[in-house]
Amino acid sequence: MSRPPTFTPPPGTRAHALATARGNFAVLEAPPAAPLKGTALLLPGFTGSKEDFIAMLPPLAAAGYRVIAVDGRGQYESTGPDRQEAYAQKELAHDVLAQTAALGGPVHLLGHSLGGQLARAAVLLDPGPFRSLTLMSSGPARVTEAQCRKVQLLSDALAVMDMGQVWEAMRAMDAPQDAEEADGLTEDDRRAPDEDALRTRWLKHNPAQLLATGRQLTVEPDRVDELAALPLPKHVVSGERDDAWPVPQLDAMAVRLGARRTVIEGAEHSPNTDRPVRTAEALAAFWDAQS
């Protein structure tokens, strides 16, 4: 689970509902603080939310980008139905296309972890609305066997417990948090996120979304060759370590894609929260190169 440094939007960032042809989606939108270079749409990972990108919004806006981080259907502040079939990958990919259309495209698309798989699926459906694709800590196929087991444990728990009970069980199993702090934050923000805010986010996720997308993470096929065939600039970003997809696997995927490859020093599965400023710098440099 990504742990954003805060759930409070930075100054100048607007929290609102993005109206699309497929419904409304909760977003955080940061306007460019410099002449507009482009628009970027950021998709969070499994159990995450738009707030996972919150510390990257100011530096990306300062670099000249309009940045929109979104909760997908059934994630945190975006509502969704209680039917698992509503969260099939193709359905969620069509949501991404609708979000892009509502933003006036074309956009630079970034997906973190599960969000990367959804970004890939959307681009494969229709690459036209996109200027580039960044896969952040999101690998070529399904997650590692260890992660598959964790997803199964969560699915089993959701079958017999409510969301509050599952939260308490997860917190009891959590390892102590790494004391190292994210860079690029003020002293007031250099603290662990509010546990109450993390719990509230968890409770607002739709269990059907967690069950369906968790299952998809464990069965995702390798679609790298399909993606490589698209004439779209690609970027593979990760930390130095990753427990969902081994870093050598991400290296090999980047080669297969002919993609730019960035490894963020000092980061693990969530460079966006571990090292947000360095990650934002790498993203802006890649996007600048597509101008």
N, C-alpha and C positions, 0 to 999 in steps of 0.2 A: 504494500500500500504506500503510495507516494504521500509524503507529509509536507504540505506547503508551509512556509514560515508564518503565514497569516492567512486569514480568510477575509481580511479587510481590503477592498480594492485600493490600489494606489491613487494618489491625487490625479484627477483628470481622466481616470478610467470610469467608464459608464457601465453599470450593470443593468441589463434590460432584456426583454424578450424579442428574439429575432423571428419575425413572422415569415413563414415560408409556405409553399404550396402543400407541404406535408405537415403543417402544424407549427406551433411556436416552440422555440428552443431558448433556454436561458444562456446568456452569453455575458462575457466581460469584453468590452471593446475599448481599446486604447487608440486615440487618434495620433497621427504622426506629429512629432514636435519639430519636424523639419519638412522641407518640400517633399510631397508624397512621391515615394518610389514604387509603391505597390501595396497590395493587401495580402495578408496571411491569415489562414484559417488553421487553428490548432485543435487537434482531437486528443482527448485524454485517454488513459489506459484503464484497465480492468479495476474496478472499485474506486477509480479516481474521479476527478471533476475538473472543470475549467480552472479552479483555483490552483491546480498543480503547475500552471504556467504563470502565476501571479507575479513572481519575482523577475520574470523575463520581459514583462510587458513594458516597463519604463525604458530599458535599454533598446528594445526593438523599436519602440515609438521614437526614441531619440535618434535612431539611425534612419528614420524617414518612412517607417512602415505603419500602415493601419493594421492593427492586430486584433483578431477576434478569437477568443478561446470559448469553446462551446461545451455544454453538457449535452450528450446524446440522449435520445429518448430513453426514459427509465433511469437516467443518471441524475442523482442529486436534485437539482431544481428544475429539470425538464421531466414532466410527467410522462407516463406511458401506460399501456394496457397491462393487464395481469396475465396475458397469454404469451407463452414462450415463443410461439411462432412469430409474434410481432417483432422479435429481436433476431430473426434470422439474418445472417450477414448481408444478403442481398437487400433486405429491407433497410438495414442501417446504412448501406452504401448509397441507396437512393436518397436517404435523408441527407447525406453529405452533399450529393449533387443539388438537392433543393436548397441547402444552406448556401452553397456557392452561388447559385442563381440569384438568391435573395441579396447577396452581397454585391452583385453586379459584375462578378468575375471579369477576367480570369484571376485566380488567386494562387499564391504559393501555399501548397497543402503540406501540413506536418501532422504526423500521427505518432503518438508515444505508445509503445507496447501494443495492447489490443487496438488502440487507435491507429497504429501503423497498418495492421491487417485490414481495418476498415478503409483507410486511405487507399491502400493498394486495390481493394475491391472496387472502390469508386472510380479510380483512374482506369481500371480495366473495363469498367462499364462504358465510360466516356472520358477520354483524356482531354477533350476539347476545352473544358473550362479551367484548365490548370496551367500555370506557368512553370511549376516545378513540383517535385515530390521529395519530401524528407521523411525517412523512416528512422525514428529515434528508439533505440533499444527494442527493436521489433525485427524478428528474424525471418528466415525463408519459409518456415513451415511451423509445425506445432512446437510447443514449449518443451523443456526438458522433462524427463520422467519424474524427477522430484517435484517439479511444478504441477505435473499432471496429477500426482498423488494429492497435492495440496488442494487442487481444484475439486477432486473427488471428495475429499474430507469436507470441504465447504458445501458441496452439493448434498452430501449425506446429512450434514447438520441442518441445512435449510429445510430438509424434508420433515424434521421432527421438532425444530425449534423456531421461535419467532426471531425477527431481526435483532431485537434487544438481547435475547439470550445468546445468539450467535456472537454478537459483539463482545459480550462479557467473556465468552469462551476464548475468542481470539486474543483479547487483551491478556488473559491469563497465560496464554502460550507464547506471547511476544518476548523476543530477546530484548535486553536493555538497548536503548537507542544509542547510536554512535554519538559521542559528545562533539565531534567536529561540526562546525557550523557552516552554513552556506555563505558564499561570498557575495559581495555587492549589496549588502543590507545595512540599514542604519543600526545603531546600537539598540534602539527600541525594538527592532524586528529580529535581532539575533537571539531567538529563544525558541523553544519547542512550540509547535502549534498547540492551540488550546484543545485539550482532550475533549471538552464538551462539543467544540465545533467539529472535530473529527467524528465523534459519535453521532452528531446530528446529520452529518453528511451520509454516514453509513445507513442510518435509519430511513433516510429519504430515497435511497436506492430501491428500485423495484426488484423484489426477489426473482421474478421471472426474467428480468434482464440479466441478473447475475448468473442464473442457471444456464440460460441460453448462450450467453457470450463466453462463460467459463468453459462450457462444453466445446465451443468452437475453437478455443485456444488449444484444446487437447487433440483436435482432429484436423487442424488446418493443413491443407496440402501445400506442396512446394509449387509456387506459381512464379518463380523468379524468371524463368525463360520467357513467359508471356509478358511480364513487365519489362524485361530487357528489350523486347522487340518494339516497345513504344519510343518514339523520338522525343522523350521528355527528360529534361535535366533531373538527375537524381542525386540524392545525398544520403549517406548512411552515417548516423551519429550514435555514439554509445559512450558509456563510461569505460574505465579501465577494467572493470569487473562487471559481470552480469549473471544473475542466477536464473534467468528465464531462458536466455539463449547465450551459449558460450561466445566470448568475444572472437575467437578464431572463426567461428561459424559466421559471425557478422562480417568479418574481414573477407571471407570467401564469397559471401553474398554480394558485397560491394564490387568485387572483381567481376563476378558474373553479370552484374548490372551495368558495368562501366560507370560506376557512380563515384562521386567525390566521397572520401572517407575521412571522418573526424572522430578522434578519440579524445574525450574530455578528461584531462588529468584530475585525479582525486575524486572522480564520480563513479557511481555504480549504476544500478538499473534506471535511476531517475536523474539524469544530468540536469534536467529542468529545475529540480529542487536542490540537488546536491551542489551544483556549480552554475547557477542561473546566468550570471554575467558572462562568464566564459562561453557558455553555450549560446547565449544570444549573440555574442560577437561572431561565433562561427556561422550561425544561421544568417546573419546580416551579410557577412562576406560572401556566402554562397548565393544569396538572393541578388546581391549587387552584381555578381558576375553574370546574371541572366538578363541584365538590363540592355 
